[in-house]
Amino acid sequence: MDVRRADERYPGGDPAAGITSRHAFSFGPHYDPDNLRFGALLACNEERLAPGAGFDEHPHSHTEIVTWVVEGELTHRDSTGHETVVRAGDVQRLSSAGGVRHVERNDAAVPLTFVQMWLAPLDPGGDPAYEIVRGIADSTPYAVPEAAAMLHVRRLSPGERTAVPDGAYVYAHVVRGEVTLGGERLGAGDAARIADAEGTDAVAGAPGAELLVWEMSGR
């Protein structure tokens, strides 16, 4: 298990424009040949947007983009005609496939925080697709078959224990609170990368925790 702390993330964004980003993997000008991906996961970005701030229209291709809002509201618009507002508890996925353009903004009057995760598809190309699941229930897995991956969302009360899925690659990101995972204490923004995960569990500390766990195959 490889633990990466919140303060080890690469800083990014444009603070003067109200955008603060923290990257878990090589991103933009921050290049580390030993930190390009883990399993199918290419990026795990913590984004904070001030009211009125956002990312203007930009392209993506050959990437599965999954977004989890922590607080606030994210306005999404893309070149395939989708326009939605994503709120805390919703899972949004944009399959960029052969190519798509989108806009991400904070059109609300309060700050926005979200976690965005990029995964490599098994097969590049194809047609873009979009999906949003409103208010996903705790412990309900969300499948991304294009990347042979499964997202598990856990909201744990203090002292509650949960099994971490077994898998060739497991990535656990603490959204809020703290957990003890495999004997390591993790706080908000910390993450653990587990290769050949088997029999691992997580226990929430006070005041509980919200945990995103990716289960990925070895393909």
C-alpha positions in Angstrom: 0.0 0.0 0.0 1.3 3.4 -1.1 -0.1 6.3 0.9 0.0 9.8 -0.6 -0.8 12.7 1.7 -3.0 15.7 0.8 0.0 18.1 1.1 2.0 16.0 -1.5 -0.5 16.9 -4.3 0.7 19.0 -7.1 -0.7 22.6 -6.9 -2.5 23.9 -10.0 -5.3 26.0 -11.3 -5.4 29.8 -11.5 -5.9 31.2 -8.0 -6.3 34.8 -9.4 -9.3 33.5 -11.4 -10.8 31.8 -8.4 -9.6 28.3 -9.4 -7.5 26.2 -7.0 -6.5 22.7 -8.0 -4.5 19.9 -6.3 -3.4 16.9 -8.5 -2.6 13.4 -7.3 -0.9 12.4 -10.5 1.3 14.1 -13.1 -0.7 16.9 -14.6 0.1 19.9 -16.8 3.5 21.3 -16.0 4.0 18.8 -13.1 5.5 15.7 -14.6 6.8 12.8 -12.7 7.5 9.7 -14.8 6.9 7.5 -11.7 3.5 9.1 -11.0 1.6 8.9 -14.3 -1.3 6.5 -13.4 -2.4 3.8 -11.1 -4.3 1.0 -12.8 -6.8 2.7 -15.1 -6.7 5.9 -13.0 -5.0 8.8 -14.7 -6.0 11.7 -12.5 -7.6 12.5 -9.2 -8.0 16.3 -9.0 -9.4 18.3 -6.1 -10.9 21.4 -7.6 -12.2 24.5 -5.7 -14.0 27.2 -7.7 -15.1 30.6 -6.3 -18.5 31.8 -7.2 -18.5 32.8 -10.9 -15.3 30.9 -11.6 -14.8 28.0 -14.0 -13.1 26.2 -16.8 -14.0 27.6 -20.2 -14.8 25.3 -23.1 -12.0 22.8 -23.6 -11.6 19.4 -25.3 -11.1 15.9 -24.0 -10.7 12.5 -25.8 -10.1 8.9 -24.9 -10.9 9.5 -21.2 -13.6 8.5 -18.8 -14.2 11.5 -16.6 -16.1 10.9 -13.3 -17.0 13.9 -11.1 -18.0 13.9 -7.4 -19.2 17.2 -5.9 -18.2 17.7 -2.2 -20.1 21.0 -1.7 -21.7 23.6 -3.9 -23.1 23.1 -7.4 -21.2 22.4 -10.6 -22.7 23.6 -13.9 -21.8 21.3 -16.8 -22.3 21.9 -20.5 -20.9 19.8 -23.3 -20.8 19.7 -27.1 -23.3 16.8 -27.3 -26.0 19.1 -25.9 -26.0 18.1 -22.2 -26.5 20.9 -19.6 -26.8 19.9 -16.0 -26.2 21.1 -12.5 -24.3 18.5 -10.4 -24.8 18.6 -6.6 -23.2 16.8 -3.6 -24.1 13.1 -3.7 -24.4 13.0 -7.5 -22.1 10.9 -9.7 -21.4 12.5 -13.1 -19.6 10.6 -15.9 -18.5 12.0 -19.3 -17.1 9.5 -21.7 -15.1 11.7 -24.0 -14.4 8.8 -26.5 -13.3 10.1 -29.9 -13.7 13.7 -28.7 -15.9 16.1 -26.8 -15.8 19.7 -25.6 -17.2 20.9 -22.3 -17.6 23.8 -19.8 -17.4 23.5 -16.0 -18.5 26.5 -13.9 -19.6 27.6 -10.5 -22.7 29.6 -11.3 -23.9 29.6 -7.7 -23.3 32.2 -5.0 -21.3 29.9 -2.7 -17.9 28.2 -3.2 -17.7 24.9 -5.1 -15.5 21.9 -4.2 -15.4 18.7 -6.3 -13.2 15.7 -7.0 -12.7 14.8 -10.6 -11.2 11.5 -11.6 -10.0 10.5 -15.1 -9.7 6.8 -16.2 -8.2 5.3 -19.3 -10.7 3.3 -21.4 -9.9 -0.2 -22.6 -10.6 0.8 -26.2 -10.0 4.3 -27.5 -12.4 6.1 -29.9 -16.2 5.7 -30.2 -19.0 8.2 -29.6 -19.1 10.5 -26.5 -21.7 9.6 -23.8 -23.0 11.3 -20.7 -24.6 10.1 -17.5 -25.6 11.4 -14.1 -26.8 9.5 -11.1 -28.6 11.7 -8.6 -28.0 11.0 -4.9 -26.2 7.7 -5.2 -26.9 5.6 -2.1 -24.2 4.6 0.3 -22.5 1.3 -0.7 -24.1 1.4 -4.2 -21.3 0.6 -6.7 -21.1 2.7 -9.8 -19.6 0.7 -12.8 -17.5 2.2 -15.5 -17.2 -0.8 -17.8 -15.3 1.1 -20.5 -12.4 1.3 -18.0 -13.0 -2.1 -16.3 -13.5 -0.1 -13.1 -16.0 0.2 -10.2 -16.5 3.2 -7.9 -17.6 2.5 -4.4 -19.0 5.4 -2.3 -18.9 5.0 1.5 -20.2 7.4 4.1 -19.1 6.0 7.5 -20.1 7.0 11.0 -17.4 7.1 13.7 -16.0 3.7 14.4 -17.9 2.1 11.5 -15.9 -0.5 9.6 -16.1 -1.3 5.8 -14.4 -3.8 3.7 -12.2 -2.5 0.9 -12.8 -4.5 -2.3 -10.2 -7.0 -3.4 -8.7 -6.2 -6.7 -5.6 -5.9 -8.8 -5.7 -2.1 -8.2 -7.6 -0.3 -5.5 -7.5 3.5 -5.0 -9.0 5.0 -1.9 -9.5 8.8 -1.6 -10.7 10.4 1.6 -13.2 13.2 0.8 -13.8 14.2 4.4 -13.2 13.1 7.9 -10.6 10.4 8.6 -10.2 6.6 8.3 -7.7 4.1 9.4 -7.0 1.9 6.3 -4.6 -1.0 6.6 -3.1 0.4 9.8 -2.6 3.9 8.2 -4.5 6.9 9.4 -5.8 9.0 6.5 -7.3 12.4 6.6 -9.2 14.5 4.1 -7.4 14.7 0.8 -5.2 11.7 1.6 -5.2 8.6 -0.7 -4.0 5.1 -0.6 -3.0 3.0 -3.7 -3.2 -0.7 -3.1 -1.8 -3.3 -5.5 -3.3 -6.8 -5.3 -5.7 -5.7 -2.5 -7.0 -8.6 -0.4 -8.6 -8.6 3.0 -8.2 -4.8 3.7 -10.7 -2.8 5.6 -11.2 0.8 6.6 -12.5 2.1 10.0 -13.8 5.7 10.3 -12.5 8.0 13.0 -14.3 10.9 14.5 -16.3 12.6 13.1 -16.8 9.9 10.4 -15.7 9.9 6.8 -16.7 10.0 3.2 -14.6 7.7 1.1 -14.3 7.1 -2.6 -12.8 3.7 -3.6 -11.9 2.6 -7.1 -11.8 -1.1 -7.8 -9.9 -1.7 -11.0 -8.9 -4.8 -12.9 -5.4 -5.6 -14.0 -6.3 -5.2 -17.7 
